[in-house]
Amino acid sequence: MEAAAAVRLWVKTEPFVVGVLPAPPPARLGPHYLRKMAAYARARAAEGCFPRLSWPRWRHIACGKLQLDRGLAWLYFELFHSLLRPDPPRSLEWAEAEATCASAEELERERSKLSVDTLQFLLFLYIQQVSKVSLRRSLIGEEWPSPRTKSPSLTGKSASENKIWNDQDHRAFVQSHLLEMLELLLEPEQLSASSHSTHSSLVSYEAVCALSFLIEGTVNKCRTVHPLHELALWQSCLRQNGYSKISRAFSFPRLESWLRSCLTTNPFGMTACLKSGKKLAWAQQVEGTTRRAKIACNTCVVPEVFPMVIMSQVYKQTLAKSSDTLVGAHVRIHRCNESFIYLLSPLRSVTIEKCRNSTFVLGPVQASVHVHSCDNVKVIVVCHRLSLSSTAGCTFYTLTPTQPLILSGNQAVSFAPFHTHYPMLEDHMAQVGLATLPNYWDSPMLVCKDSSDTSVFRLLPPSDFYTFVIPFEMEGDTTETPGGLPHAYQKALSQREQNVQIWQKTVKEAGLTNVACCCG
């Protein structure tokens, strides 16, 4: 018993921070419909539904059975596919294949080559509920998550409003919905007539492997992190989780009990970062006071997982950093005001919340940039995905291979082409698997019903477009904006430069003399 207690499990941060769309999912992606989808997929294994689900079959299920829009069906499929595809060369190969498609039919043929693990994809669709369930009361009448699960922010106040980042909320969500998630993974013969588990239900080893998408852990306080399916076969755990070597399956009730008893708060999540992470006093805060800025990271305690950097209350400062601390990091920028922030390293994801009157220049972001509840900010970035919610008067200068996602509550959004460079930019893009094509900066997707009004955004007029110069010296080979600028914007810049040259020539040829002005 003591040996079994040494197993420590936690919910992984990555699927929630990168994988959960920051918007309530469609009703047809609720647990009832996902159970139907699971049964449908297993029954059509020979047609490309199980154990891997191809894009054509998911398109058929999503559009034909669940009545989802085709664009939304692709959004969820591609979001999950990119979440599990961090290998940069493969990302670049897919970008090249997509960019060379000359028609929608060719693009569809390329997409038809893609497939995902069916059981993991079901779990991915299930956890989208975290953006919805957290706003409701549970069946027993208590608020979910309970007030006890709230974690402190850098200011000492509750940070529970962001469920996607709060690791204590991740644990509470999984604990509250573990039974339904396990039932989603059961084989049909293990379910009752009402599609629920019984005391004699068995959970296959493949199902536990799928659950490793969400759960990992350690043994005996060792710093080596193992996926759930490896820990479940740890000799000292077999008695507790009910594994049978004969059936290669786990007893449903005993596995559920073992998971609940071993689940704890993620030791590498936001709570641990704020409590035990290293507080950073970064140099090159070259303007204003450094008194209020709070910056923390967990790189000193994280073994072989994506690090985390949290920045809060940077006020009236210019902060610039290119550092190993940032490489591959999940970055959260919170409550920054009237500042210029340059993070010139390849990043994993970035969330910008409750910031005002600031400019953010980011290195290439491998996964996603999400901007929430911000006013009058500029974001300049090459990223795989951009999403925004509850913003006002913000401008996004982007290079992105996916459509920017306009979620709910946005006003006066402007999109413009990426328009700057720094010496290491192209090297950093290659590190995270981002290319210059395809580029959908000018084709945003309106996701939520209340954001269906296209008047919430505009493409920045070329007459209002100016290049942006990063005022720092670095080593590297990039000397111009990767991919160049769209013709209309380049033409506007060239015309403006020509007008300046004409004016300078006119002044020079006029032979004007200096005139002293005396005021009585």
N, C-alpha and C positions, 0 to 999 in steps of 0.2 A: 504493500500500500504506500509506503514511504517513497519507493522508487517511482511509482506512478505519479505521485504528487509533484515530482520534480519536473514533469512536463508542463511547460508554460506556453499557452496558445494566445494569439491575438489576431485581430482583424487587420488586414493589410490596408495601408493608407492609399496606395496607388489606385486601386479600382474606384475609390470614391472621389479623390481629388482630380483624376484625369478621366475616369470612365463615366461618372454620373453627369448627365446633362443638367445644367442648373435651371431646370424648368419642370413643372409637373408633367408627368408622362400622360399620354392619352389613356382614357378609361379602358380601352381595349387591350392595354398592356398590363392590366391588373392581374392578381393571382389566379382568378377563375379562368381567364382566357389563356394564361400561360400554362395551366394544367392541361387544357384542351390542346394547346400547341405541342406540349410534350408528348401526349398520347398520339397525336397525328404524326409527329416526326418519327417516332419509334415504329409506327405501323407502316411507314413508307421508307424504310431504311434502304431498300433497293433503288429508290428513286433519287438518292442524293440528299436525304434528310437526316440520316443517322448512321454512324456516330458523328459524322461531320455534315454540316448544313451548308449547301452551296448557295451562292447569291441568287440564282434563278428560283430555287425552291423557297428561300426566305421571302423573295419578292412575291411569289405566289401566295404564301401564307399571310404575309403582312397586308398585301393589297386585296387579295381575294377573300380571305377569311376574317382578318382583323379590321378590314376597311381603313387601313392607313394610307395616307398619301404616298406616292412612289418616292418622292424626294425625302420624306421622313423615314421611310423604310431603308433607303440607302444610307441616310445619316446614322441611324443606329448600327447598321451593319458595318459601315466603314469606321465608325467610332470604336467599336469593339475590335475590329481587325487591326487598326493602327495601335490600339492599346497593347496588343500582344505581339507587335512587330517592331521592336525597338532597334532592329539590326539596320544600320544606316545604308549599307550597300543594297539591301533588298528594297528599302524605301526609294532609293534613287532609281533602281530598275523599274519600279512601278510608276514613278513619276515620268520617266522617259517613255514608257509604254502608253501611258495616258495622254501625254503631250503629243504623241505622233498620230493619235486617232483623228481621222479627218471627218468623221460623222458620228452621230449619236449611235448608229448601229455598230460601228467599229468599237466605240467605247463600251457598249453593252457586251460585246463579245469578249473584251478584255476583262470586264467585271465578272463575267460568267466563269472565269477560271478560278475565282476566289472562293474559299470556303472557311468555315470556322468550326470549332468544337461545339457540338450542339448543346451539351449539358452546361458548359461554361457560359455559352451565349444565353441560355435560359436564366442562369444566375445573374448575369450582367443586366438583362432586361428586368429582373426582379428588383435589383437594388436601385433602379431608377425611382422606385417608390419612396426613397428617402427624401426626395424633394417634395413629396406630397404628404406622406404619413406624418412627418414631423409637425405639420400644421394642424393636425387633428387630435382628438382625444381617443385614447384606446378604448376597447370594449368595456374595460372595468372602470372607466370614468376618470382615469388619471391622465394628466398631460404627458404626451410622449415627445421627447424623452423627459424623464422626471427631473425636477430641479436639482436632484443630487448628481446628475450627470453633466451639469454645466462645468466647463473648464475656464480657468482664468485667462485673460488676455494679458498683453504686455502692460496694460494700464491697471491691471488688477480687477477689471470689470469683467462681466460675463462675455464670453466670445461665442455663446451658443447660437447666435443668429446665423452663423455659417455652418450648416450641418455637414456640408461637403468636406470641410477641413477638420471638424472636431472629432478626434479619434474616440473620445468617450461616447459620442453619439453613434459612431460606427459600431462600437461594441454593443450599445443598448439596442440598436436596430437589429443586429444579428441575433442577440439573445431573445428579443421579442418575437422574431420571425423565423427562428431556426427550424421549428417544426414544419412550417410551410415550405421552406427551402429544401429541406431533406425530402419531403414528399414529392417535390417537383423532380427530384433525381431518381425516384424509385421506378423500377420496371413495372409494367402494367399488372403482372400477376401478383405483385406485392401490395397492391392497393385493394381496398374494399370496393363494394359496388358504388359507394358515394365518393370514390377517388381519394380516400384518406388511408393512412397507415393503420396497421393493426399491431397487436403486441408481438405477433410472430413475423412481422415484416423483416426482410433482409435488405441491407444496403450494399450494393456491389462495390468492389474495390475501385472500379472506374468512376463511380459516383463520388467517392471520397477524393479521388484524383481531381475531379472537377471542382470540388469544394476548396481545393488548394488554391484556386483562383482568388479566394477571399481570405483564407486563413493560413498562417504559418506559425512557427514557434521555435523554441529551444528545449534542450534537455539539460538538467543539472546545472542551470545557470551558465551554461556554455555560451560564448558569444557567436558561435556558428548557428546561422538561421537555417531551418529545414522547412520544406513544404509540409502541409498537413499529412499527405498520404504516406510520407516517409515516417513521420512520428507515430502515425496510427499503427504501423507495423513494428514499432519498438517493442521488444520482447516483454518488458515490464508493463506495457499498456494493454496487451491482448486480452487479459482477463477483464479489465475494466470496460473496454469498448466492445467486447463481445465478438471478436474476430474469429472466424472458423477457417482453418487452413483447408478443410475439405470442400466447403462451398465457396471459398474465396470471397466471403461476404461478412458483413457486420450485423449484429443484432440491432435493429432500429432503436428500441428504447435504451439499450445500454450505450450505443454510440452517442445518442442525443445527450444522455446524462453525463457521459465522459467529456463531451465537448463543452457543455455548460460549466462543469466543475473546473475545467482547465482554462477557460477563456478569461483573459485579463486585459487591462489597458495596454495598448501598443507602447512598448518602451522607446520606440523611435518616432512617435507621433508628435503632434503639435503640443500636447500637454507636457510631455517630457522635454521637448525643445525649450519651452518657456520656463520650465522648472529647473532643469539640469543642464541645458545647453550653454554653450559658450557665448558670452556677451561680447559683441564685436564693437570696437572703437575704430572704425575704418578711417584711414587717412583720406586725403583729398576731399574732405568736406570743406571746400575752399571758400565758401561764403556763409556768413551768418553764424549764429551760435550753434554749438553741438550739444547744448544742455538738454534739450528735450528729446532728441532722437534715441530710439531704442531698437537695437538690432541684435538678434540672437540666431545661432545656428547649432545644429546637432552633429556636425561632421566629426567631432571628436569622439562620439559614442556610437556612430552608426557603422556596422560591419557590412560592407558590400550591398547596401541598399541605397536608393536615391536619397541624397541628403536633403535637408530642409533649412531654409533661411527665412526668417520672419522679420520684417521691418515695420516700425510703427512710429508715427508722429515726427517724421522728418519735416521740419518747418523752416521755410525761407532759407534753404540750403542748396548748394550744388554738391551732389554726392556721386562720385565716379569710382567704379571698381571693375577690374578684370582680374579674376582670382581663381585658384583651384577650388576654393571654398564654394564657388558658384557653379562649377562645372557639373552638369547633370542634376542640378538642384531643383526642388519644388520651392518656388519663391512666393511668399505672401506679403504684399505691400498694403499697409492699412493706415488710414487717417493721415496721409501726407498732404501738405498744403503749401502752395506757392514755392515749389521746389523744382529743380532739374535733377533727375536721377538717371545715371548711366550705368547699366549692368552689362558690360561688354564681354560676356563669356557665353558659351553654349549652355542653354538651360533646358530643364525637362518640362516644367510648367510654370506659369505665372498667374497669380490672382491679384487684381488691384481693386481695393474696396474703399469706399468712403473717402476718396481723395478729391482735392479741389485745386483748380488753377495751377496745374503742374504738368511737366513734360517728362515722359518716360521713354528712354532710348534703350532698347533691349537687344542683347545678343540673340542669335537664332534659337527659337523655342521648339523643341522636338515634338511636344504634344500640343498643349493648349494654352491660350491666353484668355482669361475671363475677366471682364471689367464690370463691376457692379456698384451701383449707387455712387457714381462719380459725376462731378460737375466741371465742365470746362477743362478737361484734360486732353493732352495730345499723347498718343501712343505710337511709337515708331518701331516696327518690328517685322522680322521674317519669322513666320510661325506656321505650324501645321494647321492649327485651327484657332479662330478668333470667335468669341461669343461675348455679348454684352446685354446687360439688363439694368433697368432703372438708371440710365445715364441721361445727362442733359448737356447739350452744347459741346459734345466731345468729337474730336477728329482722329481718325485712324489712318496712318500711313503704313500700308501693309503689303507684303508679298506672301501669298498663301495659296497652297494647292487645293484648298477646300473653300466652300462658300462661307463668308462671315455669317454668323448666326445672330439675328436680331431677336432677342427674347422679349419679355414683357416690360413695359414701363419706360421706354426710351423716347427722348424728344431731341429734335434738331441734331441728328447724327450726320457726320460728314465722313465719307471715305475718299481716300486719295492713294496714289501709287507710292510705294516705298521709294524714298528719295535721298538716301544718304549712304555712307560707307565708312568703314574703318579698316585699317590694314589687315586684320586677321579675319574679317567677315567671311570671305569665301571658304577659308579653312574651317571656320566654325560651322558654316552651313553643311559642309561635307561630313563633319563629325556627327551631326544629328540627322543626316539624310534628307536635307532640304535642297531642292533645285530651283532654278529660276522659272521653269515651266512644269506644269501649267500654273497659271496665276489668276485666281478668281477674286482679286481684291475689289472689283467693281460689280460683283454679282451676289450681293447679300441675299440670305434666305430668311424670310419672315416665318418664325417658328410658332409663336403663340397666337391664339385667336385675337387677343387684344392688341397684337402688333401687326395685324394684317394690313394696316393702312400704310401704303408706301410713302406717304408724305413725312413719315418719321425720319427718313434719311434722304441724303442727296449725295451725288458725286461732286467733289470739290471742283468748282469751275477752274479751268486752266489759268484764268486771269488772276485768281487768288493763290496760285501755287508758286512756292519758292523752294529751292533746295535747302537742305539742312546740313550744316557743317558740324561734325563732331570735333570739338576743340582740344583733342588730346593726342599726343604722339605715342605710337606703338610700332613695334616691328611687324612686318607682314607685306603681302604682295598685292592686296586689293587697293586699287587706285580710283575706282569709279563705282557707281551704283550697279550692283549685279543685275544683269538682264536689261539694263537701260531703262528709259522712260517711255510711256506711250506717246505716240506721235503728237497728239494735241498738246500735251504738257511740255514736251521737248520744244515744240514750235513756239509756245508762249515764252519759255525761258530764252530761246534764241532771239526772239523778237525784242524782248526786254533788254537783253544784252546789247543788241544792235542799236536800240534807241539810246542807251547810255553812251555807246561809242560815238554815235552821231552828235550827241550833245557835247561830249568832250572835244570832238573835232571842231564843232561850231565855236565853242568858247576859245579854243586855241587860235583859230583863224581870225577871230574878231579883233585880236590885238588889244584886248582890254587892258587898261592900266589900273593900278591901285588908287583908290580915292579915299582920302582921309575924311572922316566925318567928325565934325566938331559940334557938340551940343552945348548951347548956352544955358 
